Amino acid sequence: MVKKPSEVGRVTFSRGSQNVFADLGFDPWEAANLKIRADLMIDLRRYIEDQGWTQAQAATFFAETQPRISNLLKGEISRFSVDKLINMLAKAGIAVQVETKRRAA
């Protein structure tokens, strides 16, 4: 059924920040940590996809279990620490650069 213009609801958009976790209401420290882990996981996922590996092949390369690689590819952030993700990226030959900056008061 096609809705008439009068029946279509109005959608409001608002510009978010550069951190979706902050936009979702997480505490600033938690949002920052989640964003870092998500970004690192995306880089690992791209690396695995670029290699054309199965989960089992990626597990062998990273010395992890296949279910652990499955967790990574599904984006299960809570299962990975920043340290673990950085170590996996280093094993893949991907340099990680950490930058800090103070926020305006």
N, C-alpha and C positions, 0 to 999 in steps of 0.2 A: 504494500500500500504506500503510495506516494503522499507525503505530507504537504498540505497547503502551506504557503508562506507564513500564514498567521499561526500555524501549529509548530513551526520550527523554532526550537529554543535558541536563545542567543548565547553564543560561546564567547567567553572572555579569555584573552590571553594576557599573560604578564611575562616580562622578560626575566629570566632566571639569572642566577649568578653563574660563575664558572664551575660550581660544585653542586651537582644535583642532590647530593646528600644534605648539604646545608639547606637547599631549597625545600627538602622534605622535612626539615625541622630537627635534624640531629644536632647535638651540641657541637660547637665549632671544632673542638679537639677531635671528636669522633668523626665528624664529617671530613676533616682533613685526612685522617688516617684511612678512612674508607676510600676516599678518592685516590690516594696514593696506591693503595692495594689494587683498586679496580684498574688504574692505568697500567700498572705492572702486569696484571693478569691479561690485559688486552694485548700487550706486547708479546707475552709468552704464547698466547693463542695464535697470534699472527705468525710467529716463528714456526710453531708446530704445523700450521696450515701451509706455510710457504715450503716447508720440507716435504709436504705431502705424506706425512706420517699417519699411521693408525695410532690409536691410543696406546696400544701395546708397544709399538716402536718408540713412541715418545717416552713411555714409562722406562723402557730399557735405557734410552739415552740419558734421562735425568736420574736414573737409579731410584725410581719411584714405583709404586704399584699402578696398575691400570685404573683401578677405582679412584686413586688420587688424581690422576690426569683427567679422568672424567669430571671430578669435582672442579678442577681448574677450568676446563672447557665450558662447564655449565655456569661458571661465574660465582661459585660458592665462596664468597669473600671471607666468611667467618672461619673457614678451614685453613687459611694461609696467613702467615705473618709477613710483614715487610721483609724481614731477614730472609725467610725461606724463598720468597719471590726473587729477591736480589741475587741470592745464590744460584737459583735456577737460570736467571738471565746471564749471569757470569759464565755458567757452564756452556751456555749457548753462544758465548762470545759477544754478548750485547752489553755494552758499557752503560752503567746507570750513573747519572749525574744528579746530585742532590743540591738544591738551591733553596736558601732561606731568605726571607725578606720581612721586615717589620711592617705591620699594618699601621695605617694612620690612626691616631688616637681619636 
